[in-house]
Amino acid sequence: MTEHKPLLRALAGEAVWPPPLWLMRQAGRYLPEYRAVRATVPDFIGLCTSPDKAAEVTLQPIRRYGFDAAILFSDILILPWALGHGLAFKEGEGPVLPRLRDRAGVDALDPTRVAAATAPVMETVRRVRAGLIAEGFDRTALIGFTGAPFTVACYMVEGGGSRDFAATRALAYADPALFTLLINVLSEASVTYLSAQAEAGAEVLMLFDSWAGVLSPSLFAAHVIAPTARIVAALRTRFPSLPIIGFPRLSGMLIGTYARETGVNAVGMDTGMDPTHVAATLPPGIALQGNLDPMVLVAGGSALADEATRVLRHLRGRPAIFNLGHGIVPQTPPAHVDELVRLVRA
């Protein structure tokens, strides 16, 4: 089916034009239909683990905008939750987790729980794949994902979000054996989790390393590139033709090394990256994904038209996927997303 799906063609190394289009956080709070579903469940984890509701919100932006990919509605921190680590989402605070700072915390993680805990997520994948077919979106690919080990470790060590993840970086330097053990546990669990998504019907897999850019080059090599390469290699053994997108956000000039050494099919660019400079560092055939500023999608009008045209100009002539440099923000007017779709496809 690759020839019928623009996203899969781009990930196979084809310079598709206009480029396939999807947006990070395309399902979410900016959509009134999402807010209506969210109001029916008491907490965010409950939404992520309710297959009927999670499948519905995954499909909502496809029905509204006809994007070239649906991305599973879930969260990058489902994996630590599945491993038995505590997780809650508090209004105004974001994710809250127990702080993991010692060997006992790592030893308490239970990889044998992952399959059963994430079974509802796999049912969501199956329902979305069936829904895309049933509703006539035969050109739309389905993306599964997880948080990459380093980014997941950041939230586990800090106990939630942070400006600079200083405690995480300090632990990586002060106790490299412990931190590497945590990364290894998360890497193995990621393979299990992503493999199950592929078996359930995901056609593309994506690793979100949202905080990769806080690391020094040596730690980036050890805790971003190395685990990603192991995950990609393990997945390729099981699913040789399954494309994988890596998003090492804020990685700057290290993105080229990341692409060469991890084996991903595409790299996501954050807002601050120059696509022309990134392209010059990539091996042939690696697709670029990105990188419109989410705030220009809020602004709309001539600013949106100018910036979208600039991104398109940089992407033309190579394998590429039009996306944002980070996720859609809640205050985005849905009509501006309509306008972006028109601009890209025109």
N, C-alpha and C positions, 0 to 999 in steps of 0.2 A: 504493500500500500504506500510505500515511500513516495512514488511518483505523484500521488494524489494529494499529499500533504506538504505544503510549502515549508513548514518548520523542519520536517524530516529531511527534505531535500537540502536545505541550508546546512543542517548538521552533518549531512553526507559530503559536504564540500562544494556544493553548487552555489553559484552567485545568483540567487533568485531575485527577480525584480518585478514589482516592488517587494521589499523584504517582508518575510513573515513578521507578524506583529502580535505581541502579548505584553502585558504589563504586570510587574511585581505588585502584589496585593490588589490585583484587579477585582477580587471578590472581597468586599469589606464595607466599612462603615460609611463610605461616601455614597453607597447605594441605598435608597429607601427600602427596596425589597429585601436587602440583607438585614437592615435594622428590624424589619418586621419579623424575620425568622429568629434573630438573636433575642428578641424580647420574649420568646417562648421557652427559653432554657435558662436555668438559674446561674450557670457559670460557663466560662469559655471552654474549659476542658470538656464539659458536657456537650457543647456544640461540636467540638472536634471528634467526639466519640459517639455521636448519634448519626449513623450512616444516612438515614433519610434526609436529615437536615443538612449535614455536611455536603452531601451530593447536590442538594438543591442549591446551596449557596455557591458551590463550584460552578454550576451550570448557569447561574443568573447572568454573569457578565458575557457569557457566550451568546445567550439569547438576545441580550441587549445590543451587543457590539459586533458579534461575529468574529471574535479574535481567532487567530490561527492556532492557539493553544489554550487548553484549560489546565490550570494547575491545581492539584489537589488542595482542598481547603483543610489546613491543619496548622501546625506550629513547629518551629525549629526545635522546641524544647519538649516535644512529645517523647523523645527517646529517653532522657533522664527520668521522666515520669514512669515510662515503661520499665526502666531498670529498678524501680522501687524507691527512687529518690523523690523527696517531697516536691510538689510544685503547686502553686496557686497563682491566680491572676487577680490583683487587687486594683480596683478603680483608682486611676491617678498615679499608680505606682508601677504598673506592669508586672512582670513575673517576679515571684518571690520564692526562693528555694532555701533549704538548709545549707549553710556554708560547709563546703567540703575542703578540709585543710590537712587531713592526716590519713594514714594507711587504713585505719578502721573505716573511714568514710568510703574509700575505694573498695575495700573488701565487702562492704555492705551492698554494693551494686550487684544485682542478680540478673545476668544475661538470660537465664532460663525463663524469666518472666516475659521477655519481649514479645514472643510470638502470640501468647494468649492476650496480653495487655493491648496489643495493637491490632487484634483481629477485627474490631469495628472499623479501623482505618482501612483495612484491606477490603472490607465490604463496601466502604465508600468508593474505593477505586473501581471495584467491579460495577457498582451502580452508575458511576459517572461514565465509564466506558460504554456501558449499555445505553445510557441516556443520550450520549453523543450520536450513536448510531440511530437510535429510535427517533430522535428529533431532527435528523437529516444533516447533522454537522459532520459529514464524512471527510471534510478537509481539515478538521480540527484535531490536533494531536493532544494526548494527555501526558502531563508532566507530573511525576512523583518527586519527592524531595525529602531531605532532612537537613538539620544543621550540621555543619562540618565539626569534627571533633574539637578543634581548638575553640571555636566560638561557643559550643555547648559547654566546654570546660570553663570558659570565662564566667558564665552565669552560675555554674555550680560552685566555683571557688568563691566568687564575690557574694553569692546569695541573691543575685538579681542584676540589674543593669548597673552601669558605671560610666563615668566620663572617660576613664583611661585604663580601666582594669589593672590598676597598679598591684593589687594583691595577687592577681593571677600571674603577672609577669614576675613578681618577686618570688613566688613559689617555684616557678619554672627555673629560676636561677639558683635559689637556695636549696631546693630538693629536686634535682632533675630526675632522679630515679622514680620518685613518687609521681611527679607530673607526667613523666613518660608512661608510667603504668596506667594512669587515668586516661591518657590519650589512646593507649592501646585497647583498653576496655571499650571506650567509645567507638573506636574504629571497627572492632569486631562486631559490636552491636549494630553499627551503621550498615555493615554488609548484610547482616541478617534482615534488618528492617527494609533496606532498599531492595533486596532480592525478593522479599515478599511482595513489595509494591509492583515489581516487574512481573512476577507471576500472576498477580491479580489483574494486570492489564495496563500498567503504566508503559508508555512508549518512549519516554525520555526520563532521565533522572537528573536531579540537580542538587549540588552541594552548596549550601549557603554558608560562607565563611565571613560573616558580617564584620568581625573584628580582627581579621587577619592583619590589617595595617597598623595595629598597635605594637607589633613585634619588631625587634631588631632583625637584620638579615639572617643571623645565625639561628635565632629561635624560629623565624619564619621557615627556614629550611627544615628544621627539626620537627615543628609542630603544625605546620600548614602543608608544605609540599610533601613531606614523607608520608604522613598518614593518608593524605588524599591519593597519592600514588598507589599505596597499598589497597585502598578501597576500590579504586578504578581497576587495578589488576585483578582483584578478586571477583568483581562484577563481570569483567570481560571473560573470565574463565567460564562463568555460568551463562552469560548472555553476550556472545561475541559481537553481535551487531547492534546492541543497545547503545544509543548515544548518551553522553554524559556532559552536562554543563557545570563548570565550576565558577563560583563567584567569590574571588578573594578580595573583598571590598577594601578600599584604601591601600592597596598593595603597591601602588605607584609603579616604578620601573621594574619591580620584581615580578610583575604579571607575565612578562615574557618567559622568565625562568620557570614560573609556575606552569605555564602552558606546555613548555617543552618537556618538563620532568614528570608531570602528573599523568599525561596521556588523555586529558579531556578532549572532547570534540569542539567545545566552544568555551570562551571566557566571557563572563559578565564584566562590563566596565562600569565603575562608579561615575558619578556626575563630574568629578574633577579630572577625568582622564581625557586626553586628546586621542580620538580614534586613529588618526593617521600615525601618531607616534607609537601607539600600541600595536597597530598592524605591522609596523616595521620590525617589531621584536618577535613576531609569532612565526611558528613553522607553517609551511604551505598547507592550505586546506582547513586550518583552524578557524572557526567562525567567531566573529565579534558579536556580542550582544550588548545593547545599551543605546545611548546613555543619556537620554533627555532628563533634564533637571525636573523632579516632581513639582517644584514650586512654579515653574513656568506653565505647568498644566493647571495650576490654580489660577494663574493670572489670565491665561487665555489670550484671545485677540491677536494683534500683530506680533507680540512677543512670542507667543506659541508658534505662530506660522514661521517666524524667522528662525527660531531655535530648532524646530522640527526639520526645516529645510537644511539647516547646517548639518545636523546629524545624518540626514539622508545622503547629503553630498559626500560625507566621509565614508559611509557604508557602501556606496555604489561600487560595483565591479569586483566584489569579493564575497565569500560566504558571510552572511550577516543576518541578524535578527534585530528588529527595532524594539526597544524596550526603554525603561527608565533607568536612571543611575541608582535609584533606590525605590522603595515602594510608594504607591499612591498614598497621599495623606488624606485624612478624613474630610477636610474642608474642600476637597476638589469638587467642583460642579460637574455632575454627570454629562452635561451638555458639552463641556470642554473635551471630555474623552471622545464624544461623538465627532467633534471637530478634528481631533488628532487622527482618528481612524480615517476620516475623509482626506486629510492632508497626506498621510502616508500612502494610502491606496490610490491617490490621484497621480 
